[in-house]
Structure formats: structure tokens, C-alpha cells
Amino acid sequence: MKKIGLLFNGVWSHYVFATAPKYKDVMKLVYIHDLSDDELEGLEGLMIPFQSNQDIITEKKEVIYSFLKKGKKVFVEGDTTSEWLDAEWVDRPTNNYWWVENPNNPPISDTDFSHPIYEGLSPRHSCWHTHGSYLSAPKGAKIIQTKPDGEIITWETHEYGGTLMATTLDPIVEIGVQQITHLDNYVEKLVKWMCGEEVTGNFEVPKENYGIAV
Amino acid sequence: MIKAAVVSNGLHGIHKYFVSNKNVEYTILEVTKNFDPDLKPYDLLVVPNGSDHIAMGRLKAKVADFLKEGNTLFCFDGWFTNWIPGNQWIMSNEKKTIDIRYKVKTDRHNLMEGVDINLLIYNHNISGWWACGYIEAAPEADVIIEDTWQRPIIVLDEKTTNGTMILTASGPLGDSGAIPTDDENSYAALGKLYQNMIRLILQKKENEKNRVTV
């Protein structure tokens, strides 16, 4: 049964993730231009991936906050805008190669490993690269990950009814891209945290999923 | 002067990467719920990395008509829907990125002139950074670049339709960059590759003009 909506921009990495046999039974693609209360009915969580259309999200932000008000979970990754989130995101250079050139100096220096998503993860599995930083989070938010300079990478708040978590990591896009091979560790825990379902096994990419008609 | 339409999914950077210049006049087409743009004013349709392939799938017939008129399509993204005539992008995680190498196969129009192929392969000594998956190319299309396993990565197709298609296996390109790298050499190499593609389209336009006037 599908329990988590993935806000879907028609971007291929989102599609790869949500249609992979490992995740397809719990993930529902919610096309961004169709986002509505009805589309989220029956779901426990909503993922808003990197490479989403922030203008359309802003137009439809009431749907997201209404979903949160019902006690649901929303996970936001990558860039955002303060037009729909009570936080200030800023762009920063993305370092994809620190693990080759400077492995003892990862872009994230502090992680709260007591959070259910991070509990049991190794530092390497909880940090690959970031897309920008938060200079501020909503009042009362719990800070979960920070950079060496103190900028915020991951935060969580219960201010809106349910749980809203935001990170500038990009596990959804990157697991779809499949260039980083350890992301199942993070995403399995993310899925479990969002809907209680355990997903296991290898991440496969069936060829028949490509070349589809709409 | 080429009149180009760039499809925009509302992502950060598109407007910055496609700026009008002496060779190309760019118009940005923002994807909306009922996206149905008039392509008649344009010679070139650019579908950059991070595009909406649900929206493009719904434009399949219009793109076919556009190509039938002798126009040009650039697609630098992973098109999981079947909207590009004769050619299909396929995502795959069967091969490891550490083993990815590229080589030039058929380059009759010198699209790789002045482009160091090693800069497409390596970024900060990490291979397989640029493209993802591969293209199942039309039988008569030119495979400009293939990977370690002879899978097409850049395709030029002048045969399947009356127009011209230049396709990458989700390798980002843009007039002034559109490249997810801070490596200036890679940035310059991909900028050069894009300019070589523009040069080909300008040549074709010039040839067509001369043919009509003779």
C-alpha cells in the first residue's frame, strides 16, 4: 500500500526512485501540477525532493500545511524558499569530491545520531554532499545537522501539527541518480521514519520502466 | 541568428545558463499544468537537465511536427517518457561509474573539436560524473560519444526525422554552462561542446538559406 507521496516534477531521478521495485509499493508519485488535498488523502508522509519547482510549491503551500495539520510528516530536501517555509535557505558551492581530496573534513561536522533517521548510520552514510545551507530554521526547531561553520543542514519542527523536516542533503535525487552507492542506508531509514514500513533488498532499475507513454 | 525555446521546470539556474547572445535568441517557456506552447516561432527547442518529462510526453506530437519542419531539438536530460522520435534514454545502474570511460565514435560535423574528452570523463579525478544511463539510438543516428561498453552517450540524429536531434544521456549542457561542477576546465569543455552544436545549427540554417535563394 502506498503510504508516502513524492512530489513529482517530471524529473527523471524522482521517477527512478519511486518506480524502483524496492520502493514502488510505498511510494506514490504526486505530479506537482496536480497537488491537492485529495491527492494526499490516505498518505502518511510527503517527500519534497531537490529539483522541485519552488514557485508552484509556494502557490500550493496551503495543501502542504493542511497535510501537516493532520499530524502527517513532510520531508524537504535540497533548496527551498522562504516564500513557503519559515526558514532562510542560501546557495553554497556543492563539494562532491571531499571524500577523495579531503576525507577527514566532510561538509557536515555535527549530526544528532539520536534522531530515528540517523540512529545507527555511520557518519559517511549521513553525509555525502549538501545543496546550500539554512541560515535560520523555524522558531523552536530542533537542529539535527550542521556544518563546521555552524550553518544548518538539517532541522525538524512540530510547529505545524505534524513533523516537518528539512535538509540540504538530497537523498531522493541521488538515490535516483545511482552514482552514490550507499544511499539505501539513509533512504530505508527515511521511509521507515515516515510511514513505519521496512524496505529491504537491492536497488534495481528495470529497463521496462523507460520509454513509457503518457 | 537562431531562435531558441528553452523548456523550464522552474529550477534554479535555467535563466542564468541560457542568455541571449549574437548567435542565439533564447525564450524561456515555463512548464505549467496545461503546458502547450506554440513552437512555430523557433528553430531550436532546448530541453535542459532537470526537465519535466511528463509535460514533454504530452507534447510528443507537437515535437514531432516541430522536427518535421526541419527544426532542431537539443535534449540534455534523461527522457524516461517516449517523446523523442526513434531514440530512447535508459537509466541503468548495472555498470560502476568508476569504470566509465568515453571515446569518440562518429563525429562527421566535428562537434568534439577543441573538447578534451577527459574532462567529460573525470572531475576531481572521479569518473562518470557527467552523464547517467545511456541512449538506445536510432539505427541511422550518429553516435558521437560512446562509453566503456559501447553504449551511446551523445547522439546526433539527422535521419529519423526531417530535423536534427542532438541528445545526451542526461549530460548537462548550456550556452553559458549549466554544469554541476566547480571545475573550470570541465565547465569550459562543456561550454565548447555546446558552442560547437550551435555552430552546426547555424551552418545548417545558412545552407538552407542559400538553397532556397539559388
Interface residues (C-beta under 8 A of the other chain):
Chain A: F8 N9 G10 V11 W12 S13 Y15 V16 Y31 H33 D34 Q51 N53 Q54 D55 I56 D79 D91 P93 T94 N96 Y97 V100 E101 V177 Q178 Q179 F203 E204 V205 K207 N209 Y210 G211 I212 A213 V214
Chain B: N9 G10 L11 H12 V31 T32 K33 G50 S51 D52 H53 I54 A55 M56 G57 R58 D77 G78 W79 F80 T81 N82 Q88 W89 I90 M91 S92 N93 E94 T97 N123 H124 N125 I126 G128 W129 C132 S170 P180 D182
